[in-house]
């Protein structure tokens, strides 16, 4: 099982060093953010698997960070905070946090919480992608192993970038993928020109996928943010 990418959001250098040292010792990949603004930026750029989030940040409250991230992503968020009152925990959990760990904490408990979250991620991934690597959403079918896609049982003739975009969206069905995340995964960078190119490729993909682009069935645009593949029940 691959180790997840963990975003550590903590402004206290001593606590941050404790967490990152623990992650390094246990071979976890990680990113660092010292404030809420950078946390949101890193989350949108790198789409980490788990976020470890302090609530007492210098520029905004951690609950605001949870709310902003929850507007476009369902990635697991574990709060690590000195706030121990029930109303603080309830507020964070109601905003969308998945778990709450109170400071001071033991590294063993932190690692246990991460392992539980990782198992949950693995189960979710297994449910989304069948054993034979076939994705089905309405009349759309993608054979990941074969590198082919079909709509109404007719093969879609996609360019390599169109196909990669379709796979990124399908593997995150129901989630909004930001322009930055998509361009990073397509071209390995995120420049203004890449966002313009992304819009062009997305337009050509939608022409092949949507019978009436004015009433999209599969890909929804979130203006100024990114795109989401709609889950068809």
JOKAPE-V453726 format. One record per pair of residues at least 12 apart in sequence whose C-alpha atoms are under 10 Angstrom apart, sorted by sequence separation. I is the first residue (numbers start at 1). J is the second residue. If there is no record, write none. Layout:
BEGIN
i={I	I}
j={J	J}
END
This chain:
BEGIN
i={8	20	31	39	53	88	89	101	132	133	134	139	140	141	179	180	182	183	186	206	217	218	219	7	53	66	79	89	100	132	133	136	138	139	140	141	142	147	168	169	179	182	183	206	216	217	218	6	39	78	79	99	134	135	136	137	138	139	140	141	142	149	168	180	183	205	206	216	217	218	8	31	51	77	78	99	129	134	136	139	140	141	148	179	180	183	217	16	63	77	84	140	147	179	182	6	16	31	36	62	83	84	85	147	149	165	168	179	202	16	30	35	36	78	79	83	84	99	149	164	165	168	180	29	30	32	35	36	62	77	78	79	80	81	82	83	84	98	179	202	30	31	32	33	34	35	36	37	76	77	78	79	80	81	82	83	147	165	179	11	13	30	35	36	37	38	75	76	77	78	79	80	81	82	142	164	165	6	7	8	9	10	11	12	35	36	37	74	75	76	77	78	79	80	81	82	164	3	4	5	6	7	8	9	10	11	34	35	36	37	39	74	75	76	77	78	79	80	81	82	144	3	4	5	6	7	8	9	10	11	34	35	36	50	51	52	53	54	55	56	74	80	81	142	143	162	3	4	5	6	7	8	9	10	11	34	35	36	40	44	49	50	51	52	53	54	55	56	63	67	70	71	80	142	161	202	2	3	4	5	6	7	8	9	10	35	36	39	40	43	47	49	50	51	52	53	54	55	56	66	70	161	2	3	9	35	36	39	48	49	50	51	52	53	54	55	56	66	67	68	69	70	199	36	37	40	41	44	47	48	49	50	51	52	53	54	55	63	64	66	67	68	142	198	199	9	10	36	40	44	51	52	54	63	66	67	141	9	35	36	39	43	62	63	65	66	67	80	140	8	9	63	64	66	195	7	36	43	63	78	135	9	19	55	63	137	165	63	136	7	78	135	7	78	135	137	162	165	166	6	55	161	165	16	76	7	15	78	162	166	7	77	161	162	165	166	5	6	7	76	129	161	162	5	6	7	8	9	10	11	12	76	128	129	159	162	163	5	6	7	8	9	10	11	128	162	166	179	4	5	6	7	8	9	10	11	12	53	76	128	161	162	176	177	178	182	4	5	6	7	8	9	10	11	12	76	128	159	173	174	176	177	179	180	181	182	3	4	5	6	7	8	9	10	11	12	51	54	75	125	158	159	162	173	174	176	178	179	180	10	11	51	52	53	54	125	158	178	179	9	10	52	53	54	157	170	177	178	179	52	54	156	169	170	176	177	178	158	169	176	177	178	157	158	175	176	177	10	156	175	176	177	9	156	166	174	175	176	174	175	176	173	174	175	172	173	174	175	151	172	173	174	52	151	169	170	171	172	173	174	150	151	169	170	172	173	168	169	170	168	169	170	52	51	166	50	50	49	50	49	140	6	7	8	9	10	6	9	10	50	8	49	140	138	139	138	137	23	22	26	22	23	15	19	22	23	15	18	22	19	19	137	138	140	137	138	139	137	138	136	137	138	136	137	74	73	74	75	73	74	72	73	74	72	73	71	72	73	70	71	72	73	70	72	6	4	4	3	4	4	3	2	1	4	1	2	1	47	47	44	45	46	44	45	47	44	45	46	47	43	44	45	46	47	44	45	46	44	45	42	43	44	45	46	41	42	45	46	45	45	45	72	72	72	72	72	44}
j={20	32	43	51	65	100	101	113	144	145	146	151	152	153	191	192	194	195	198	218	229	230	231	20	66	79	92	102	113	145	146	149	151	152	153	154	155	160	181	182	192	195	196	219	229	230	231	20	53	92	93	113	148	149	150	151	152	153	154	155	156	163	182	194	197	219	220	230	231	232	23	46	66	92	93	114	144	149	151	154	155	156	163	194	195	198	232	32	79	93	100	156	163	195	198	23	33	48	53	79	100	101	102	164	166	182	185	196	219	34	48	53	54	96	97	101	102	117	167	182	183	186	198	48	49	51	54	55	81	96	97	98	99	100	101	102	103	117	198	221	50	51	52	53	54	55	56	57	96	97	98	99	100	101	102	103	167	185	199	32	34	51	56	57	58	59	96	97	98	99	100	101	102	103	163	185	186	28	29	30	31	32	33	34	57	58	59	96	97	98	99	100	101	102	103	104	186	26	27	28	29	30	31	32	33	34	57	58	59	60	62	97	98	99	100	101	102	103	104	105	167	27	28	29	30	31	32	33	34	35	58	59	60	74	75	76	77	78	79	80	98	104	105	166	167	186	28	29	30	31	32	33	34	35	36	59	60	61	65	69	74	75	76	77	78	79	80	81	88	92	95	96	105	167	186	227	28	29	30	31	32	33	34	35	36	61	62	65	66	69	73	75	76	77	78	79	80	81	82	92	96	187	29	30	36	62	63	66	75	76	77	78	79	80	81	82	83	93	94	95	96	97	226	64	65	68	69	72	75	76	77	78	79	80	81	82	83	91	92	94	95	96	170	226	227	38	39	65	69	73	80	81	83	92	95	96	170	39	65	66	69	73	92	93	95	96	97	110	170	39	40	94	95	97	226	39	68	75	95	110	167	42	52	88	96	170	198	97	170	42	113	170	43	114	171	173	198	201	202	43	92	198	202	54	114	46	54	117	201	205	47	117	201	202	205	206	46	47	48	117	170	202	203	47	48	49	50	51	52	53	54	118	170	171	201	204	205	48	49	50	51	52	53	54	171	205	209	222	48	49	50	51	52	53	54	55	56	97	120	172	205	206	220	221	222	226	49	50	51	52	53	54	55	56	57	121	173	204	218	219	221	222	224	225	226	227	49	50	51	52	53	54	55	56	57	58	97	100	121	171	204	205	208	219	220	222	224	225	226	57	58	98	99	100	101	172	205	225	226	57	58	100	101	102	205	218	225	226	227	101	103	205	218	219	225	226	227	208	219	226	227	228	208	209	226	227	228	62	208	227	228	229	62	209	219	227	228	229	228	229	230	228	229	230	228	229	230	231	208	229	230	231	110	209	227	228	229	230	231	232	209	210	228	229	231	232	228	229	230	229	230	231	114	114	229	114	117	117	118	118	209	76	77	78	79	80	77	80	81	121	80	121	218	217	218	218	218	107	107	111	108	110	103	107	110	111	104	107	111	110	111	229	230	232	230	231	232	231	232	231	232	233	232	233	172	172	174	175	174	175	174	175	176	175	176	175	176	177	175	176	177	178	176	178	114	114	115	115	117	118	118	118	118	121	119	122	122	177	178	176	177	178	177	178	180	178	179	180	181	178	179	180	181	182	180	181	182	181	182	180	181	182	183	184	180	181	184	185	185	189	190	222	225	226	227	228	225}
END
